[in-house]
Amino acid sequence: MSGACLITGAAGFIGSHLVDRLLALNRHVVGVDNLLLGRRANLAKAIQQPSFKFQELDVNDFDAFLQFARKEHEARPFEVIWHLAANSDIQAGGTNPDIDLRQTFLTTYHSLRVAEALKIPHFAFSSTSAIYGVQDGLLTEDGGPWFPISNYGAMKLASEAALTAALERFLQRAWIFRFPNVVGSRSTHGAIYDFIRKLRKNPLQLEVLGNGTQEKPYLHVTEVVDAMLHIWQRSQDRLNYFNIAPPDTATTVRHIAEETVRQVSPTATIHYTGGDRGWVGDVPKFQYSIAKLQRLGWSPRLTSNQAVEQAIREVSAEQSGSTV
């Protein structure tokens, strides 16, 4: 695989880390982002490199997206679209379902239209554990049926369906990456990000939604990108779909809250609002099976708790304007 890569959501949390890694692999990368959640600062190092080009645009403005992509494709053909543009704030989508329709599903739909129009053969898609809904036991890729309980999960599952339909029509190969909770530098939402912001505003008390028993696997963003690239390079079926997570470890919201207080404001008390869910659409507990990914030869270095603890240091430093 030696062609250029087109990344949607390139200035975002995970997208910008993927840009950096692909450039380190000497790939030519073109990134687009509407900068609603993404930040130009995330691409500060990438923009200095001649093998990277960035364009601010809305993927849902199909004509503008196609025109830009066509020009770049003619200069250096794209081998793959890495589609990471989406609403990543599940709570926001629960309040207004139009957000996930537009930013999660329609961005996939329009990215697939660009792939078809330009005959780009490969498509890599960032999916989520939210497609599974509430399930007992280990979540495996080949179970089902799935019943997501958030608009975000529903639109990601619909996006997976649109992608597999595209395989029947025009794509040659596709990859689906089902992320766990991803943490680390450049994040724009999530428990760690919110807890640190709350403690900056009120160092004496941290309010936590739910009762703290919610428990999920967390993976550091650098390891998520490692896993994505490992799968992309080594799994060459027509349809490649994988859970990505730390094996056999998960982290409670209580641990995140206590560790954030310890690092950021040790004298703060923690107030739990109660209930086993933080918000509408919040899956209180899940655990992935990554046996399929391990058979492909990949496992993370960090446990879920270690990823969380490292991420708190990174996000706290970013919010205070210092370095880790």
C-alpha positions in Angstrom: 0.0 0.0 0.0 1.7 3.2 -1.2 -1.0 5.6 -2.3 -2.0 8.8 -0.6 -4.4 8.9 2.4 -7.4 11.2 2.8 -8.4 11.7 6.4 -11.7 13.2 7.5 -11.8 14.7 11.0 -8.0 15.2 10.6 -7.8 18.0 13.2 -9.7 16.1 15.8 -8.6 14.1 18.8 -7.9 10.7 17.2 -7.6 12.0 13.6 -4.7 14.3 14.4 -2.8 11.5 16.1 -3.4 9.3 13.0 -2.1 12.1 10.8 1.1 12.3 12.8 1.6 8.5 12.6 1.0 8.2 8.9 3.4 11.0 8.2 6.0 9.2 10.3 5.4 6.2 8.0 6.3 8.5 5.1 2.8 8.5 3.7 1.4 11.4 1.8 -1.6 12.7 3.8 -4.5 15.1 3.0 -6.7 16.1 5.9 -10.1 17.8 6.0 -12.0 19.0 9.1 -14.8 21.5 9.7 -13.1 22.5 13.0 -16.3 22.2 15.1 -14.4 20.0 17.5 -11.1 19.7 15.7 -8.3 22.3 16.3 -5.7 23.6 14.0 -3.2 23.5 16.9 -3.5 19.7 16.8 -1.9 19.8 13.3 0.8 22.3 14.1 3.7 19.8 13.5 2.0 18.1 10.6 1.4 21.3 8.6 5.1 22.0 8.6 5.7 18.8 6.5 5.6 18.9 2.7 3.8 15.5 2.6 0.8 16.9 4.4 -2.0 19.2 3.2 -5.0 20.5 5.3 -8.2 22.0 4.1 -10.9 23.4 6.4 -14.2 22.2 4.9 -17.5 20.5 5.9 -17.7 16.9 4.6 -21.4 17.3 4.4 -21.0 20.1 1.8 -20.6 17.4 -0.8 -19.9 19.5 -3.8 -17.1 21.4 -2.0 -15.7 18.1 -0.6 -15.7 16.4 -3.9 -14.2 19.3 -5.8 -11.3 19.5 -3.3 -10.8 15.7 -3.1 -10.9 15.4 -6.9 -8.1 18.0 -7.4 -5.9 16.3 -4.8 -6.7 12.8 -6.2 -5.7 13.9 -9.7 -2.4 15.2 -8.4 -1.7 12.1 -6.2 -4.3 9.3 -6.2 -5.8 8.4 -2.9 -5.5 4.7 -2.0 -7.8 5.0 1.1 -10.2 7.3 2.9 -9.7 7.2 6.7 -13.1 8.4 7.9 -12.9 9.8 11.4 -15.2 12.8 11.1 -18.2 12.4 13.5 -19.9 13.8 16.5 -17.9 12.4 19.4 -20.0 13.9 22.2 -22.6 11.2 23.0 -24.4 13.5 25.5 -24.9 16.2 22.9 -26.4 13.7 20.5 -28.8 12.5 23.2 -30.1 16.0 23.6 -30.4 16.7 19.9 -30.5 13.7 17.6 -30.0 15.9 14.5 -26.3 16.2 15.6 -25.6 12.5 15.1 -27.7 12.3 11.9 -25.6 15.1 10.4 -22.2 14.7 11.9 -22.0 10.9 12.4 -24.1 9.3 9.6 -24.2 11.8 6.8 -20.5 12.4 7.0 -20.1 8.7 6.4 -22.6 8.8 3.6 -20.9 11.7 1.8 -17.4 10.3 2.3 -18.6 7.1 0.7 -20.0 9.1 -2.2 -16.6 10.7 -2.7 -15.0 7.3 -2.7 -17.4 6.1 -5.4 -17.1 9.2 -7.5 -13.3 9.1 -7.5 -12.9 5.3 -7.5 -11.0 5.3 -4.3 -10.7 1.5 -3.5 -10.3 1.4 0.2 -12.2 2.8 3.2 -11.3 2.7 6.9 -14.0 3.6 9.4 -13.8 4.6 13.1 -16.8 2.9 14.8 -17.5 2.4 18.5 -18.6 0.1 21.3 -21.8 2.1 21.4 -23.2 0.0 18.5 -23.6 -3.0 20.8 -25.9 -1.3 23.3 -26.3 -3.1 26.6 -25.2 -6.7 26.4 -24.2 -9.3 29.0 -20.7 -10.9 28.9 -17.8 -10.2 26.6 -18.7 -8.3 23.4 -17.5 -10.2 20.3 -17.4 -8.9 16.8 -19.6 -11.7 15.4 -22.5 -11.7 17.9 -25.7 -9.8 17.5 -28.2 -8.5 16.8 -27.1 -5.2 18.2 -29.4 -2.7 19.8 -27.7 0.6 20.5 -29.2 2.8 23.1 -27.7 6.2 22.0 -28.3 8.2 18.8 -24.5 8.1 18.4 -24.4 4.3 18.5 -27.4 4.1 16.2 -25.8 6.3 13.6 -22.4 4.5 13.8 -24.2 1.2 13.3 -26.1 2.7 10.3 -22.7 3.9 9.0 -21.3 0.4 9.2 -24.3 -0.9 7.2 -23.8 1.8 4.6 -20.1 0.8 4.4 -20.8 -2.9 3.9 -23.4 -2.0 1.2 -20.7 0.0 -0.5 -18.5 -3.0 -0.6 -21.1 -4.8 -2.8 -21.2 -1.8 -5.2 -17.8 -0.2 -5.6 -15.3 -0.6 -2.7 -12.5 -3.2 -2.9 -11.7 -3.4 0.8 -12.9 -1.9 4.1 -11.8 -1.7 7.7 -14.1 -1.1 10.7 -12.4 -0.2 14.0 -14.7 -0.5 17.0 -13.2 1.8 19.6 -13.6 1.6 23.4 -13.4 4.8 25.5 -10.3 6.6 24.1 -8.3 8.9 26.3 -5.2 11.1 26.0 -3.9 14.4 24.7 -5.9 16.6 22.4 -9.2 15.2 23.7 -12.3 17.6 23.6 -14.8 15.7 25.7 -15.2 12.8 28.0 -15.1 12.2 31.8 -11.4 13.1 32.2 -11.7 16.3 30.2 -14.9 17.3 32.0 -13.6 16.4 35.5 -10.5 18.5 35.0 -12.5 21.5 33.7 -14.9 21.2 36.7 -12.0 21.2 39.1 -10.4 24.2 37.5 -13.7 26.1 38.1 -14.3 24.7 41.6 -11.2 23.2 43.2 -13.2 22.2 46.3 -15.8 19.8 44.9 -16.2 17.5 41.9 -19.7 16.6 40.7 -19.9 13.2 39.0 -22.9 12.0 37.0 -24.1 8.6 38.2 -23.0 6.6 41.2 -19.4 6.0 40.0 -19.9 2.3 39.4 -20.0 2.7 35.6 -17.1 0.5 34.3 -15.6 0.4 30.8 -12.3 -0.3 29.1 -10.2 2.8 28.4 -7.4 2.8 25.8 -4.8 5.6 25.3 -5.1 7.3 21.9 -1.6 6.4 20.8 -2.4 2.7 21.3 -5.7 3.1 19.4 -3.7 4.5 16.5 -1.2 1.6 16.8 -4.0 -0.9 16.6 -5.6 0.8 13.6 -2.4 0.8 11.6 -1.6 -2.8 12.7 -5.0 -4.0 11.4 -4.8 -1.9 8.2 -1.4 -3.3 7.4 -2.0 -6.9 8.3 -5.7 -7.7 7.8 -6.5 -7.9 4.1 -9.9 -9.5 3.9 -12.5 -7.7 1.8 -14.2 -6.7 5.1 -12.1 -6.3 8.2 -13.8 -5.5 11.5 -12.2 -5.5 14.9 -12.8 -4.6 18.5 -9.9 -2.5 20.0 -9.4 -2.4 23.7 -7.1 -3.5 26.6 -7.7 -7.1 27.3 -9.4 -8.1 30.6 -9.1 -4.7 32.2 -11.7 -1.9 32.7 -11.9 1.3 34.8 -14.7 2.6 37.0 -15.9 6.2 36.9 -15.1 6.3 40.6 -11.4 5.5 39.9 -11.3 8.2 37.2 -12.8 10.8 39.6 -10.5 9.9 42.5 -7.4 9.9 40.4 -8.3 13.2 38.8 -8.9 14.7 42.2 -5.5 13.3 43.4 -3.7 14.8 40.5 -5.5 18.1 40.0 -7.1 19.2 43.3 -6.3 16.8 46.3 -8.5 18.7 48.8 -11.7 18.4 46.6 -14.6 16.2 47.7 -16.5 14.1 45.2 -20.3 14.3 44.9 -22.1 11.6 43.0 -25.5 12.4 41.5 -26.7 8.8 41.8 -28.0 6.1 39.4 -26.0 3.6 37.3 -25.9 5.8 34.2 -24.4 9.2 33.7 -26.8 10.3 31.0 -29.4 9.1 28.5 -27.7 6.6 26.2 -24.8 5.9 28.6 -24.0 2.1 28.6 -23.1 1.6 32.3 -20.7 -1.4 31.8 -19.2 -3.4 29.0 -16.2 -5.5 28.3 -14.7 -6.3 24.9 -13.2 -9.5 23.6 -10.1 -8.7 21.6 -9.2 -12.3 20.9 -9.6 -11.6 17.1 -7.1 -8.7 17.4 -4.7 -10.7 19.5 -4.7 -13.4 16.9 -3.6 -10.7 14.4 -0.7 -10.1 16.7 -1.6 -6.9 18.7 -2.1 -6.1 22.3 -1.7 -2.8 24.2 1.1 -2.0 26.6 -1.1 -0.1 29.1 -3.9 -1.4 31.2 -7.2 0.5 31.3 -6.2 2.2 34.6 -2.7 3.1 33.4 -4.2 4.7 30.2 -6.6 6.8 32.3 -3.8 7.9 34.7 -1.5 8.9 31.8 -4.4 10.7 30.1 -5.2 12.7 33.3 -1.6 14.0 33.3 -1.7 14.9 29.6 -5.1 16.6 29.6 -4.4 18.5 32.9 -1.2 19.8 31.4 -3.0 20.9 28.2 -5.7 22.7 30.1 -3.2 24.5 32.3 -1.0 25.4 29.3 2.0 23.5 30.5 3.7 20.3 29.2 3.7 16.8 30.6 
